[in-house]
Amino acid sequence: MKERLKERLKERRSSARIDTAYPATLRGVDVNDQPFKEETVLQNLSVRGSYLRLKRTVREGAQVSLSARLYTAENTDTPVLRLSARGTVLRVEPQGDGTYGVAVEFLRHRIF
């Protein structure tokens, strides 16, 4: 059943996803109404949004700010593309390791 759901979700996507781990920072307000800034890694990225994991949970519908370095090498001396985005949390999925998978839909984004 999960495989059929995954296939239906995959078919609904109107843009390709990149499954590369990019370092990122997410800012927002958690479920306890506490502002946070958390370093994380994007699990995937598309033109419409991203999926990442957090150590804390956030509310679906929450507004968040995301910044990511679109480069995976350790050398930070090389100029790299950066993503800056504002978005809405679409879903929050508890993971077995105590983290939360978070899907974010971009409202505005900029690559520079």
mmCIF file of the C-alpha atoms, coordinates in Angstrom:
data_MODEL
# 
_entry.id   MODEL 
# 
loop_
_atom_site.group_PDB 
_atom_site.id 
_atom_site.type_symbol 
_atom_site.label_atom_id 
_atom_site.label_alt_id 
_atom_site.label_comp_id 
_atom_site.label_asym_id 
_atom_site.label_entity_id 
_atom_site.label_seq_id 
_atom_site.pdbx_PDB_ins_code 
_atom_site.Cartn_x 
_atom_site.Cartn_y 
_atom_site.Cartn_z 
_atom_site.occupancy 
_atom_site.B_iso_or_equiv 
_atom_site.pdbx_formal_charge 
_atom_site.auth_seq_id 
_atom_site.auth_comp_id 
_atom_site.auth_asym_id 
_atom_site.auth_atom_id 
_atom_site.pdbx_PDB_model_num 
ATOM 1   C CA . MET A 1 1   ? 0.000  0.000  0.000   1.00 0.00 ? 1   MET A CA 1 
ATOM 2   C CA . LYS A 1 2   ? 2.826  2.445  0.838   1.00 0.00 ? 2   LYS A CA 1 
ATOM 3   C CA . GLU A 1 3   ? 4.391  1.763  -2.570  1.00 0.00 ? 3   GLU A CA 1 
ATOM 4   C CA . ARG A 1 4   ? 1.142  2.694  -4.355  1.00 0.00 ? 4   ARG A CA 1 
ATOM 5   C CA . LEU A 1 5   ? 0.908  5.915  -2.344  1.00 0.00 ? 5   LEU A CA 1 
ATOM 6   C CA . LYS A 1 6   ? 4.515  6.769  -3.190  1.00 0.00 ? 6   LYS A CA 1 
ATOM 7   C CA . GLU A 1 7   ? 3.817  6.192  -6.889  1.00 0.00 ? 7   GLU A CA 1 
ATOM 8   C CA . ARG A 1 8   ? 0.730  8.436  -6.802  1.00 0.00 ? 8   ARG A CA 1 
ATOM 9   C CA . LEU A 1 9   ? 2.667  11.193 -5.045  1.00 0.00 ? 9   LEU A CA 1 
ATOM 10  C CA . LYS A 1 10  ? 5.524  10.839 -7.494  1.00 0.00 ? 10  LYS A CA 1 
ATOM 11  C CA . GLU A 1 11  ? 3.138  11.149 -10.455 1.00 0.00 ? 11  GLU A CA 1 
ATOM 12  C CA . ARG A 1 12  ? 1.600  14.366 -9.049  1.00 0.00 ? 12  ARG A CA 1 
ATOM 13  C CA . ARG A 1 13  ? 4.928  16.151 -8.919  1.00 0.00 ? 13  ARG A CA 1 
ATOM 14  C CA . SER A 1 14  ? 5.212  18.710 -11.665 1.00 0.00 ? 14  SER A CA 1 
ATOM 15  C CA . SER A 1 15  ? 8.951  19.255 -11.273 1.00 0.00 ? 15  SER A CA 1 
ATOM 16  C CA . ALA A 1 16  ? 11.989 17.043 -10.858 1.00 0.00 ? 16  ALA A CA 1 
ATOM 17  C CA . ARG A 1 17  ? 13.581 16.528 -7.455  1.00 0.00 ? 17  ARG A CA 1 
ATOM 18  C CA . ILE A 1 18  ? 17.279 16.521 -6.695  1.00 0.00 ? 18  ILE A CA 1 
ATOM 19  C CA . ASP A 1 19  ? 18.216 13.925 -4.081  1.00 0.00 ? 19  ASP A CA 1 
ATOM 20  C CA . THR A 1 20  ? 21.469 15.495 -2.915  1.00 0.00 ? 20  THR A CA 1 
ATOM 21  C CA . ALA A 1 21  ? 22.304 16.454 0.651   1.00 0.00 ? 21  ALA A CA 1 
ATOM 22  C CA . TYR A 1 22  ? 22.882 20.221 0.778   1.00 0.00 ? 22  TYR A CA 1 
ATOM 23  C CA . PRO A 1 23  ? 23.758 21.960 4.068   1.00 0.00 ? 23  PRO A CA 1 
ATOM 24  C CA . ALA A 1 24  ? 20.929 24.246 5.156   1.00 0.00 ? 24  ALA A CA 1 
ATOM 25  C CA . THR A 1 25  ? 19.584 26.416 7.959   1.00 0.00 ? 25  THR A CA 1 
ATOM 26  C CA . LEU A 1 26  ? 15.887 26.574 8.795   1.00 0.00 ? 26  LEU A CA 1 
ATOM 27  C CA . ARG A 1 27  ? 14.364 29.350 10.904  1.00 0.00 ? 27  ARG A CA 1 
ATOM 28  C CA . GLY A 1 28  ? 10.859 29.516 12.274  1.00 0.00 ? 28  GLY A CA 1 
ATOM 29  C CA . VAL A 1 29  ? 8.726  28.930 15.346  1.00 0.00 ? 29  VAL A CA 1 
ATOM 30  C CA . ASP A 1 30  ? 8.350  25.430 16.819  1.00 0.00 ? 30  ASP A CA 1 
ATOM 31  C CA . VAL A 1 31  ? 5.223  23.803 18.285  1.00 0.00 ? 31  VAL A CA 1 
ATOM 32  C CA . ASN A 1 32  ? 5.981  25.442 21.635  1.00 0.00 ? 32  ASN A CA 1 
ATOM 33  C CA . ASP A 1 33  ? 5.893  28.895 19.978  1.00 0.00 ? 33  ASP A CA 1 
ATOM 34  C CA . GLN A 1 34  ? 9.654  29.209 20.509  1.00 0.00 ? 34  GLN A CA 1 
ATOM 35  C CA . PRO A 1 35  ? 11.717 30.812 17.725  1.00 0.00 ? 35  PRO A CA 1 
ATOM 36  C CA . PHE A 1 36  ? 14.462 28.532 16.449  1.00 0.00 ? 36  PHE A CA 1 
ATOM 37  C CA . LYS A 1 37  ? 17.361 28.378 14.037  1.00 0.00 ? 37  LYS A CA 1 
ATOM 38  C CA . GLU A 1 38  ? 18.529 24.860 13.205  1.00 0.00 ? 38  GLU A CA 1 
ATOM 39  C CA . GLU A 1 39  ? 21.395 23.648 11.052  1.00 0.00 ? 39  GLU A CA 1 
ATOM 40  C CA . THR A 1 40  ? 20.256 20.703 8.951   1.00 0.00 ? 40  THR A CA 1 
ATOM 41  C CA . VAL A 1 41  ? 20.672 19.023 5.573   1.00 0.00 ? 41  VAL A CA 1 
ATOM 42  C CA . LEU A 1 42  ? 18.183 19.058 2.702   1.00 0.00 ? 42  LEU A CA 1 
ATOM 43  C CA . GLN A 1 43  ? 17.239 15.515 1.754   1.00 0.00 ? 43  GLN A CA 1 
ATOM 44  C CA . ASN A 1 44  ? 15.786 16.629 -1.545  1.00 0.00 ? 44  ASN A CA 1 
ATOM 45  C CA . LEU A 1 45  ? 15.065 19.824 -3.411  1.00 0.00 ? 45  LEU A CA 1 
ATOM 46  C CA . SER A 1 46  ? 12.801 20.908 -6.263  1.00 0.00 ? 46  SER A CA 1 
ATOM 47  C CA . VAL A 1 47  ? 11.813 24.223 -7.746  1.00 0.00 ? 47  VAL A CA 1 
ATOM 48  C CA . ARG A 1 48  ? 8.634  24.140 -5.603  1.00 0.00 ? 48  ARG A CA 1 
ATOM 49  C CA . GLY A 1 49  ? 10.009 22.992 -2.248  1.00 0.00 ? 49  GLY A CA 1 
ATOM 50  C CA . SER A 1 50  ? 12.291 20.833 -0.165  1.00 0.00 ? 50  SER A CA 1 
ATOM 51  C CA . TYR A 1 51  ? 12.327 18.018 2.364   1.00 0.00 ? 51  TYR A CA 1 
ATOM 52  C CA . LEU A 1 52  ? 14.605 18.029 5.397   1.00 0.00 ? 52  LEU A CA 1 
ATOM 53  C CA . ARG A 1 53  ? 14.920 16.659 8.911   1.00 0.00 ? 53  ARG A CA 1 
ATOM 54  C CA . LEU A 1 54  ? 14.724 18.620 12.148  1.00 0.00 ? 54  LEU A CA 1 
ATOM 55  C CA . LYS A 1 55  ? 15.471 17.764 15.766  1.00 0.00 ? 55  LYS A CA 1 
ATOM 56  C CA . ARG A 1 56  ? 12.318 19.632 16.803  1.00 0.00 ? 56  ARG A CA 1 
ATOM 57  C CA . THR A 1 57  ? 8.779  19.576 15.508  1.00 0.00 ? 57  THR A CA 1 
ATOM 58  C CA . VAL A 1 58  ? 6.966  22.424 13.813  1.00 0.00 ? 58  VAL A CA 1 
ATOM 59  C CA . ARG A 1 59  ? 3.314  22.923 12.976  1.00 0.00 ? 59  ARG A CA 1 
ATOM 60  C CA . GLU A 1 60  ? 1.887  22.181 9.565   1.00 0.00 ? 60  GLU A CA 1 
ATOM 61  C CA . GLY A 1 61  ? 1.107  25.542 7.992   1.00 0.00 ? 61  GLY A CA 1 
ATOM 62  C CA . ALA A 1 62  ? 3.942  27.309 9.843   1.00 0.00 ? 62  ALA A CA 1 
ATOM 63  C CA . GLN A 1 63  ? 5.926  29.908 7.922   1.00 0.00 ? 63  GLN A CA 1 
ATOM 64  C CA . VAL A 1 64  ? 9.676  29.214 7.770   1.00 0.00 ? 64  VAL A CA 1 
ATOM 65  C CA . SER A 1 65  ? 12.814 30.696 6.228   1.00 0.00 ? 65  SER A CA 1 
ATOM 66  C CA . LEU A 1 66  ? 15.383 28.456 4.595   1.00 0.00 ? 66  LEU A CA 1 
ATOM 67  C CA . SER A 1 67  ? 18.907 29.105 3.418   1.00 0.00 ? 67  SER A CA 1 
ATOM 68  C CA . ALA A 1 68  ? 21.049 26.459 1.754   1.00 0.00 ? 68  ALA A CA 1 
ATOM 69  C CA . ARG A 1 69  ? 24.440 26.177 0.155   1.00 0.00 ? 69  ARG A CA 1 
ATOM 70  C CA . LEU A 1 70  ? 23.918 24.310 -3.138  1.00 0.00 ? 70  LEU A CA 1 
ATOM 71  C CA . TYR A 1 71  ? 27.277 22.634 -3.089  1.00 0.00 ? 71  TYR A CA 1 
ATOM 72  C CA . THR A 1 72  ? 28.446 19.471 -1.376  1.00 0.00 ? 72  THR A CA 1 
ATOM 73  C CA . ALA A 1 73  ? 32.250 19.874 -1.250  1.00 0.00 ? 73  ALA A CA 1 
ATOM 74  C CA . GLU A 1 74  ? 33.968 20.663 2.043   1.00 0.00 ? 74  GLU A CA 1 
ATOM 75  C CA . ASN A 1 75  ? 35.966 23.583 0.590   1.00 0.00 ? 75  ASN A CA 1 
ATOM 76  C CA . THR A 1 76  ? 34.024 26.751 1.391   1.00 0.00 ? 76  THR A CA 1 
ATOM 77  C CA . ASP A 1 77  ? 36.575 29.056 -0.301  1.00 0.00 ? 77  ASP A CA 1 
ATOM 78  C CA . THR A 1 78  ? 35.045 28.372 -3.709  1.00 0.00 ? 78  THR A CA 1 
ATOM 79  C CA . PRO A 1 79  ? 32.063 30.561 -4.661  1.00 0.00 ? 79  PRO A CA 1 
ATOM 80  C CA . VAL A 1 80  ? 28.877 28.495 -4.632  1.00 0.00 ? 80  VAL A CA 1 
ATOM 81  C CA . LEU A 1 81  ? 25.215 28.942 -5.413  1.00 0.00 ? 81  LEU A CA 1 
ATOM 82  C CA . ARG A 1 82  ? 23.029 29.724 -2.441  1.00 0.00 ? 82  ARG A CA 1 
ATOM 83  C CA . LEU A 1 83  ? 19.292 29.344 -1.992  1.00 0.00 ? 83  LEU A CA 1 
ATOM 84  C CA . SER A 1 84  ? 17.215 31.691 0.128   1.00 0.00 ? 84  SER A CA 1 
ATOM 85  C CA . ALA A 1 85  ? 13.523 30.870 0.510   1.00 0.00 ? 85  ALA A CA 1 
ATOM 86  C CA . ARG A 1 86  ? 10.399 31.523 2.510   1.00 0.00 ? 86  ARG A CA 1 
ATOM 87  C CA . GLY A 1 87  ? 7.885  28.753 2.686   1.00 0.00 ? 87  GLY A CA 1 
ATOM 88  C CA . THR A 1 88  ? 5.069  26.919 4.388   1.00 0.00 ? 88  THR A CA 1 
ATOM 89  C CA . VAL A 1 89  ? 5.392  23.596 6.204   1.00 0.00 ? 89  VAL A CA 1 
ATOM 90  C CA . LEU A 1 90  ? 3.207  21.113 4.312   1.00 0.00 ? 90  LEU A CA 1 
ATOM 91  C CA . ARG A 1 91  ? 3.739  18.068 6.491   1.00 0.00 ? 91  ARG A CA 1 
ATOM 92  C CA . VAL A 1 92  ? 5.699  16.846 9.491   1.00 0.00 ? 92  VAL A CA 1 
ATOM 93  C CA . GLU A 1 93  ? 6.597  13.162 9.768   1.00 0.00 ? 93  GLU A CA 1 
ATOM 94  C CA . PRO A 1 94  ? 8.027  11.668 12.993  1.00 0.00 ? 94  PRO A CA 1 
ATOM 95  C CA . GLN A 1 95  ? 11.060 9.480  12.190  1.00 0.00 ? 95  GLN A CA 1 
ATOM 96  C CA . GLY A 1 96  ? 12.287 6.403  14.046  1.00 0.00 ? 96  GLY A CA 1 
ATOM 97  C CA . ASP A 1 97  ? 15.433 8.174  15.226  1.00 0.00 ? 97  ASP A CA 1 
ATOM 98  C CA . GLY A 1 98  ? 13.539 10.933 17.077  1.00 0.00 ? 98  GLY A CA 1 
ATOM 99  C CA . THR A 1 99  ? 13.863 13.530 14.307  1.00 0.00 ? 99  THR A CA 1 
ATOM 100 C CA . TYR A 1 100 ? 11.060 14.931 12.149  1.00 0.00 ? 100 TYR A CA 1 
ATOM 101 C CA . GLY A 1 101 ? 10.868 14.878 8.371   1.00 0.00 ? 101 GLY A CA 1 
ATOM 102 C CA . VAL A 1 102 ? 9.568  18.259 7.212   1.00 0.00 ? 102 VAL A CA 1 
ATOM 103 C CA . ALA A 1 103 ? 8.227  19.094 3.755   1.00 0.00 ? 103 ALA A CA 1 
ATOM 104 C CA . VAL A 1 104 ? 8.376  22.804 2.892   1.00 0.00 ? 104 VAL A CA 1 
ATOM 105 C CA . GLU A 1 105 ? 6.604  24.411 -0.048  1.00 0.00 ? 105 GLU A CA 1 
ATOM 106 C CA . PHE A 1 106 ? 8.337  27.542 -1.288  1.00 0.00 ? 106 PHE A CA 1 
ATOM 107 C CA . LEU A 1 107 ? 6.309  30.747 -1.411  1.00 0.00 ? 107 LEU A CA 1 
ATOM 108 C CA . ARG A 1 108 ? 9.294  32.792 -2.592  1.00 0.00 ? 108 ARG A CA 1 
ATOM 109 C CA . HIS A 1 109 ? 12.814 31.754 -3.396  1.00 0.00 ? 109 HIS A CA 1 
ATOM 110 C CA . ARG A 1 110 ? 15.969 33.215 -4.810  1.00 0.00 ? 110 ARG A CA 1 
ATOM 111 C CA . ILE A 1 111 ? 19.214 31.646 -5.970  1.00 0.00 ? 111 ILE A CA 1 
ATOM 112 C CA . PHE A 1 112 ? 22.315 33.794 -5.897  1.00 0.00 ? 112 PHE A CA 1 
# 
